[in-house]
Amino acid sequence: MRQAIVHIALVVRDYDEAIDFYVGKLGFELLDDTYQPAQDKRWVVVAPPGGTGTTLLLAKASKPEQVPFVGHQAGGRVFLFLNTDDFWRDYERLRGHGVHFVREPKEEDYGTVAVFADLYGNLWDLLQLRPDHPIAARLHVYHESNDV
């Protein structure tokens, strides 16, 4: 059996400012931006460059009860984990684009990591897993099976 988490919905304040941050600053690819007239909303999907796994669905807060969750989807915990094949390249690129790091780079047992905040305050790990980490091996196998 094969299953996959295709999208993670990220509640945003505004589609265009979110696209500007994720595409313009983080370098993500804009995969879809389609207006859905029946629901009067847009279907906006972004993904990290070269990524073949889960994507982010940028979902504009459309009800008053959703607004408080913009920037607080994980209650102040790191919410998303952006793995890279070259930590220092991406760390310097993100800093150069004005991305705010709330924790500086650190070597951990599992790899190199730094924490940054997105435009709304959600916390992300930028990390490069050690090659022998079980998740790194899983990513490698996943990419190999999709390179067909």
Helices and strands as residue ranges (DSSP letters): E 7-12, H 15-19, I 20-25, E 29-36, E 41-47, E 55-60, G 67-69, E 78-83, H 87-96, E 100-108, E 111-117, E 123-129, H 134-146
